[in-house]
Amino acid sequence: MPRQTSDSLGGQVLSVWTFQSNNSVRTWRGLFTLAARRTLPGFRPVLPSKLATLSKESIELGIANAVARYHREQQGRAPGRIKVTLSGNMVFVISSETYTASEEELHQSDDGRKLIKSARRELRSLTRESAHAAISRVVGCPVLRSYWDLDVRVGEQLEAYVLSEDVERHITA
């Protein structure tokens, strides 16, 4: 069972979460808003002071690298191009050239496109928490929810993540 201790710091809550499992203790520290307290194991928050040393472009690059790693783990290859836009508490990711070699052949027919979309949708529903954790590690706050769609005609994928707080407030211009 997680144990929490907290102190007030500048209108936010500094929380230390301690999880114990299999004789090992893991501790996460960070600034949380009330909505961000619902963290998942594996999430390590980033202090706003650390975010302040990063630029928006470096965070977007970190998200693009996390998305590429996630796709490589799930589909066996990373997308050819990834475009990330961070806007307030939203992250938008557009990935192009996402098809594997076998999907490249399948997408030539209508039935193949249906099969690709169905398989990708099912895979996404099973691995949603992994995608959330990958984004959370970069931005320093939990992902509340996400949306996903794939344009099977061209192999372009859109992902939108809603964050628990406005990350842009904490970063340099």
C-alpha positions in Angstrom: 0.0 0.0 0.0 1.5 3.4 -1.0 2.3 5.8 1.9 2.2 9.5 1.4 3.8 12.4 3.2 3.3 15.9 2.1 4.2 19.6 2.8 2.8 22.7 1.3 5.2 24.6 -1.0 4.1 27.7 -3.0 0.4 26.8 -3.2 1.2 23.3 -4.4 1.8 20.1 -2.5 5.2 18.5 -2.3 4.4 14.8 -2.0 6.7 11.8 -1.4 5.1 8.6 -2.4 6.6 5.3 -1.1 5.7 2.0 -2.7 6.9 -1.3 -1.3 6.9 -4.5 -3.2 9.0 -7.7 -3.0 11.2 -6.3 -0.3 12.1 -3.2 -2.3 11.1 0.3 -1.6 10.5 2.8 -4.4 10.0 6.5 -3.7 8.7 9.2 -6.0 9.1 12.9 -5.1 7.6 15.9 -6.8 5.2 18.8 -6.9 1.6 17.7 -7.5 -1.7 19.5 -8.0 -4.6 17.7 -6.4 -5.6 16.1 -9.8 -2.0 14.9 -10.3 -1.9 12.8 -7.1 -3.4 9.9 -9.0 -0.1 8.6 -10.3 0.8 5.2 -11.7 3.7 3.0 -10.6 6.6 3.9 -12.8 5.7 7.6 -12.9 8.5 9.9 -11.7 7.4 13.5 -11.5 9.7 16.3 -12.6 9.9 19.4 -10.4 8.7 22.6 -12.0 12.2 24.0 -11.2 13.7 21.3 -13.5 11.2 22.0 -16.2 12.1 25.7 -16.0 15.6 24.8 -17.3 14.2 23.1 -20.3 12.9 24.7 -23.5 9.6 23.8 -25.2 11.5 22.3 -28.1 13.6 20.0 -25.8 10.4 18.7 -24.2 8.8 18.1 -27.6 12.0 16.3 -28.7 11.9 14.2 -25.5 8.2 13.3 -26.3 9.1 12.4 -29.9 11.9 10.1 -28.6 9.5 8.5 -26.1 6.9 7.9 -28.8 9.5 6.4 -31.1 10.6 4.0 -28.3 7.0 3.1 -27.6 6.3 2.3 -31.2 9.5 0.3 -31.6 8.5 -1.8 -28.6 5.0 -2.3 -29.8 5.2 -2.6 -33.6 8.9 -3.5 -34.0 9.8 -0.2 -35.7 9.5 3.5 -35.1 7.5 5.8 -37.4 9.5 7.5 -40.1 8.5 11.0 -39.0 7.1 12.3 -35.7 5.8 15.8 -35.2 5.0 16.8 -31.6 3.2 19.9 -30.4 3.0 20.9 -26.8 0.1 23.4 -26.0 -0.8 24.1 -22.4 -2.0 20.8 -20.9 -2.2 19.1 -24.3 0.3 17.1 -26.3 -0.4 16.3 -30.0 1.7 13.7 -31.8 1.4 13.1 -35.5 3.4 10.0 -36.7 3.9 9.3 -40.4 5.3 6.2 -42.2 4.0 4.0 -39.4 3.4 0.8 -41.3 5.4 -2.4 -40.9 6.4 -4.3 -44.0 3.4 -6.6 -43.8 1.0 -3.8 -43.1 2.4 -2.0 -46.2 1.2 -4.9 -48.3 -2.1 -5.2 -46.5 -3.1 -1.5 -46.8 -3.5 -2.0 -50.6 -7.0 -3.5 -50.1 -10.1 -2.4 -48.2 -10.2 -5.5 -46.1 -6.5 -5.1 -45.3 -7.0 -1.5 -44.2 -9.9 -2.6 -41.9 -7.7 -5.3 -40.5 -4.8 -2.9 -39.8 -7.0 -0.4 -38.1 -8.7 -3.0 -36.0 -5.4 -4.6 -34.9 -3.8 -1.2 -34.1 -6.9 -0.1 -32.1 -6.9 -3.3 -30.1 -3.1 -3.0 -29.4 -3.6 0.6 -28.4 -6.3 -0.2 -25.9 -4.1 -2.9 -24.4 -1.0 -0.7 -24.1 -2.6 2.7 -23.3 -1.0 2.8 -19.9 2.4 2.2 -21.3 1.9 5.2 -23.7 0.7 7.3 -20.8 3.7 6.4 -18.7 6.2 7.2 -21.5 4.7 10.7 -22.0 4.4 11.3 -18.2 8.1 10.5 -17.7 9.0 13.3 -20.1 6.5 16.1 -19.1 6.7 15.4 -15.4 2.9 15.1 -14.7 0.4 12.3 -15.2 -1.6 11.9 -18.4 -5.3 12.0 -17.6 -6.6 10.6 -20.9 -5.6 10.2 -24.5 -7.1 9.9 -27.9 -5.8 8.0 -30.9 -6.7 7.6 -34.6 -5.0 6.1 -37.7 -5.6 7.2 -41.3 -5.1 3.8 -42.9 -5.0 5.2 -46.4 -1.7 6.9 -45.8 -0.4 5.3 -42.6 -0.5 8.5 -40.5 -1.4 8.3 -36.9 -2.6 11.0 -34.5 -2.3 10.8 -30.7 -3.6 13.5 -28.3 -2.7 13.5 -24.6 -4.5 15.5 -21.9 -2.1 16.3 -19.1 -3.1 17.0 -15.4 -1.5 20.4 -15.6 -0.3 23.1 -17.9 3.3 22.2 -18.6 4.0 25.3 -20.7 3.7 27.5 -17.5 6.8 25.9 -16.1 9.2 26.0 -19.0 11.4 28.6 -20.6 10.3 30.3 -23.8 
